[in-house]
């Protein structure tokens, strides 16, 4: 059962996008993607709110996520969040293999 965490980073005057760019340029994103159990680490930019960036972060299981939370990458992330004065909203989802029959008709 995978765990998906959506993190909405919000800032002002392009700071959220600058944060995501520095995360990529510093190699932190590549490091996280190479961590055991990481299944997805991807930034999305809002067309409606340019001061918000969505991170979709997916892990194989809670153990993998816990190991990530204790990794050196978390210190880098925290420092960059502080540098860019970002706030966060977090949503967490646990995947299920079962898709209700009522939903299946909408999936191609």
PyMOL commands that set and color helices and strands:
alter all, ss='L'
color gray80, all
select helices_A, chain A and resi 15-25+28-34+62-69+72-83+101-104
alter helices_A, ss='H'
color red, helices_A
select strands_A, chain A and resi 3-10+38-45+52-59+87-94
alter strands_A, ss='S'
color yellow, strands_A
deselect
rebuild
show_as cartoon
